[in-house]
């Protein structure tokens, strides 16, 4: 696991994120000795993955919709 100083990570944040993508995680160390871990977050599910709705209308429903639109 790679450890960056705070100032080095701040100056090269894009590179740090690329390293996180490669390695899985990176540590950032402050002057006071505190350590922070940045790790890759993988969504298990896409935000665009939504439940579908069964929209199989019957012939009667389709004809009714057509009649309604023609009356307008």
C-alpha positions as CSV (number, residue, x, y, z in Angstrom):
1,X,0.0,0.0,0.0
2,X,1.3,3.4,-1.0
3,X,1.5,6.3,1.5
4,X,1.5,9.9,0.4
5,X,2.1,13.0,2.5
6,X,-0.8,15.4,2.7
7,X,0.9,18.1,0.6
8,X,2.1,15.5,-2.1
9,X,-1.4,14.1,-2.3
10,X,-3.0,17.5,-2.6
11,X,-0.6,18.6,-5.4
12,X,-1.1,15.3,-7.3
13,X,-4.7,14.4,-6.4
14,X,-5.4,13.0,-9.9
15,X,-2.4,10.7,-9.7
16,X,-3.5,9.6,-6.2
17,X,-6.9,8.7,-7.5
18,X,-5.3,6.7,-10.4
19,X,-3.2,4.9,-7.9
20,X,-6.3,4.1,-5.8
21,X,-7.9,2.7,-9.0
22,X,-4.8,0.5,-9.6
23,X,-4.0,-0.6,-6.0
24,X,-7.4,-0.5,-4.4
25,X,-6.4,1.9,-1.6
26,X,-3.9,4.6,-0.7
27,X,-2.9,6.1,2.7
28,X,-2.4,9.9,3.2
29,X,-0.3,11.0,6.2
30,X,-0.6,14.4,7.8
31,X,2.2,16.3,9.6
32,X,0.7,15.4,12.9
33,X,0.9,11.7,12.1
34,X,-2.8,11.1,11.4
35,X,-3.4,8.6,8.6
36,X,-6.4,8.6,6.2
37,X,-7.2,5.8,3.8
38,X,-8.7,6.4,0.4
39,X,-10.2,3.4,-1.2
40,X,-12.1,2.6,-4.4
41,X,-15.9,2.4,-3.8
42,X,-17.6,-0.1,-6.1
43,X,-21.3,0.2,-6.5
44,X,-23.0,-3.2,-6.5
45,X,-25.9,-1.8,-8.4
46,X,-26.1,0.9,-11.1
47,X,-28.1,4.0,-10.2
48,X,-29.8,3.5,-13.6
49,X,-30.9,0.0,-12.8
50,X,-34.6,0.5,-12.0
51,X,-37.4,-2.0,-11.7
52,X,-39.4,-2.4,-14.8
53,X,-43.2,-2.1,-15.0
54,X,-45.2,-4.7,-16.9
55,X,-46.9,-2.6,-19.6
56,X,-48.4,-5.3,-21.7
57,X,-51.8,-3.7,-22.5
58,X,-54.7,-5.7,-23.9
59,X,-56.1,-5.1,-27.3
60,X,-59.2,-3.5,-25.7
61,X,-57.0,-1.1,-23.7
62,X,-55.1,-0.1,-26.8
63,X,-58.3,0.5,-28.8
64,X,-59.7,2.6,-25.9
65,X,-56.6,4.8,-25.8
66,X,-56.9,5.3,-29.6
67,X,-60.6,6.3,-29.2
68,X,-59.7,8.7,-26.4
69,X,-57.0,10.5,-28.4
70,X,-59.2,10.8,-31.5
71,X,-62.0,12.4,-29.4
72,X,-59.7,15.2,-28.3
